[in-house]
Amino acid sequence: MISTYENPILKGDFSDPDAIRVGDDFYMISSSFTYFPGLPLLHSKDLVHWNIVNYIAKELPFEAYNHTMHKKGIWAPSIRYYNGEYYVYVCTPDEGLFLYKTKDPFGEWSSYHVLRITGWIDPCPVWNEEGNAYLVHAFAGSRAGINSMLFIHRMNNEGTKIIDNGRLVFDGRDNHHTTEGPKAYRKNGYYYIMAPAGGVPSGWQLVMRSKHIYGPYEVKITLHQGDSVINGPHQGAYIEMEDGNDWFVHFQDRGAYGRITHLQPVRWEEDWPLMGVDTNGDGIGEPVLSYSVPIEQTEELRNQCKQIYKEYSIKAIALPEISDDFTCEKLGLQWQWQANPNSNWYSLSQNPGYLRLFAYKSERTHSLFHAPWFLSHLMQQETFCITTKVTLNHCENGDRAGIAMMGYQYSYLAIEQDQGQNVVKRYRGIAKEYSIYEQELVEEVCDESLVVEGNEIILCMEVMKEGIIQYSYSEDGEVYQTIGNTVSATPGGWTGARPGIFCGNFRGQVSAGYADFEYYHVNNEIKYHK
């Protein structure tokens, strides 16, 4: 009996995925914008089950990214394997083109700032049989003043330098607006460029081909929503298999849940890669909800993964499991900061078995939205329940520690030092392009009922269908008190909503306070409310 998989294969917001096969191993990367460490590297043996194993970019080498810079940072990277080395190209829309390179994907990656330029996005290299290297990229309309156009540049053969001014090879403004995210391949004597068009929520996937690197390129739509329920099936990676049964990894935009990952079969007809299954007879593939697995997952494959990670001393995150008991010497790979990391923000050694977050003063708007020390992760399920036990210590007036769901309309539940008392409070923030409004949500109970006798509390966030959130708290771990009405998770700056934890002083004061988090447990079922 042949096993099947179900889409999405990943429910986390691994936006703009690119992936490759190297021997029996698969590697995937994604956008990370201004969450660091950045450029997550995922590993798989079967294309369906994935583990977070590394981060390629620990930070960005610019002082501005020591602070929160929503919507900027690392956009739509590409990964390739060439001459025994792994290459990752990425553009930040304001700082230019970067290359990360290594012979060992589980180890450290060398970084190169290849070109300082504004407005380039979504770069991807391709080498031909003669070893000539080229780079295709798109443009950010917000910076370059144009979009829907693709350029190709010649690089030196090492792929470390742009050596010409490039040529326009595709202009989609008339028929394929918002063409971006190109991925380049060489196969069957053709240069292929696979690129999404039509915009993230409702677009389609294009394939272009030419015998010559600079074109002219023939164009074909190879994947669209059609009569399926999967909107905007585009932007991803073509995976060539040894047995000829090829695959395409792409994302689907799910609003507050971000850009989730799907896997489609690929068949070749007359040197065109046709993705998904043409269910309505229009000659274009529609995304599948389930299909035969590329490779049967076996105990042997699982053990191979474990052995690899053991050799590299990697505590890989087997998705969707992302709970943390903070028993390791390093932060788990599920966690990212909202800016370049700073080791002064936390400690795992001062109170072993706990994550200690120090109450740094809030920046700029005195809001969580602009707090670089907000520590978060990607949602991995549609419905789930998070509980965390937190103790507030040596606090000043205005110190808060709690659990949050970040987005342009965000919310959080915190234990706060307020006039000598520890009080449970709920907040909501609304972020706009140039402003932020954050306020306490006054609950319909008397204030005394929210005062905590000690300095320890268990906070709970339940996320129900459609991103509906209910907060509650408990002083004994048995009885939970619901606090306030439900609120909704919303997307952030090119990201889905992000759950996480924090500690800080929200009145701009320097504080000696800190919070110890004993655990952070994520259950994939709603625990307390329906």
Secondary structure, 3 states (H helix, E strand, C coil): CCCEEECCCECCCCCCCEEEEECCEEEEECCCECCECEEEEEEECCCCCCEEEEEEECCCCCHHHHCCCCCCCEEEEEEEEECCEEEEEEEECCCEEEEEEECCCCCCCEEEEEECCCCEEEEEEEECCCCCEEEEEEECHHHHCCCCEEEEEEECCCCCCECCCCEEEEECCCCCCCCCCCEEEEECCEEEEEEEECCCCCCEEEEEEECCCCCCCEEEEEECCCCCCCCCCEEEEEECCCCCCEEEEEEEECHHHCEEEEEEEEEEECCEEEECECCCCCCCEECCCEEECCCCCCHHHHHHHHHHHHHCCCCCEECCCCCECCCCCCCCCCCEECCCCCHHHEECCCCCCCEEEECEECCCCCCHHHCCCCEECCCCCCCEEEEEEEEEECCCCCEEEEEEEECCEEEEEEEEEECCEEEEEEEEEEECCCCEEEEECCCCCCHHHHEECCCEEEEEEEEEHHHEEEEEEECCCCCCEECCCCEECCCCCCCCCEEEEEEEECCCCCCCCEEEEEEEEEECCCCCCC
